């Protein structure tokens, strides 16, 4: 796919509707990329915390050398409001509201009443099919999914998802634009529930829970195994290149015997069901798969934030095309030696 090097973020006004945890980090990412951003708070409570969250993200990003300027430099391009009419002139609006189709439909109506017909509309959903959501809009062809990873301003992950009625050419434009955000995006050309990474990860979550429920390992054991196996190589290569690097035939052999033994239940596992029914939300309230004191839960969240910056620095040393760049440099060097 050809890269458009003429895009200028400063000339592309972007709207974000919904200023919860991810809405704030997405807004931060867009500001860091140089976009003027209109951030709409559907809930009044978001107005109270949004600016503080975004400022904190920018402060930390400057300390970590992700950005050069003080937060005020970026915040001057931010308009936080409850007024949907401020979205006029936006080339793209990203909806980040609750995973409730009725709420989203109401929000889409308010957005589409003020934006131009040539503007793109996207949802940061991870659970609702894009083809279903675009049916709630007046112009389905300009509607897409944008699946981010938290924290959105530090991670390189992004999925751009086309629905059944999405204009693929517009999807490619959105894919191109997302490179300005420091992403290595994936364009999902056909809609499927869960998109790409969620389908892969939830298969892993199901198997991990099953191993614990059946007594093969503890929660701690499974986490430790994942950290020191998949967690060791995943940032560099992903699944298919990992199989290439470590020998495809071996995986073919194992699959024949292993696949029939894997969990294929369609029910929510009891282990996670019991936690949620008892009010557990993980580190958010110190009640999850692991046991935490409130202080430990807070420290885990702080540690994860620090890790997200550290792993970004390491990952940027090994971009998607790292080998192609090395090969090009080597070929250039060899050519110069011959001449």
Secondary structure, DSSP 4 states (H G I P E B T S, - for coil): ----TT--GGG--EEEE--SHHHHHHHHHHHHHT--EEEE-SSHHHHHHHHHHHHHHHHHHHHTTS-SS-HHHHHTTEEEES-GGGGTT-SEEEE---S-HHHHHHHHHHHHTTS-TTSEEEE--SSS-HHHHGGGSS-GGGEEEEEE-SSTTT---EEEEE-TT--HHHHHHHHHHHGGGT---EEE-S--TTTTHHHHHHHHHHHHHHHHHTTSS-HHHHHHHHHHTHHHHHHHHHHHHHHHHH-HHHHHHHHHHHGGGS----SPPHHHHHHHHTT--BTTTTBSSSB--HHHHHHHHHHHHHHHHHHHHHHHTS-TTHHHHHHHHHHHHHHHHH-
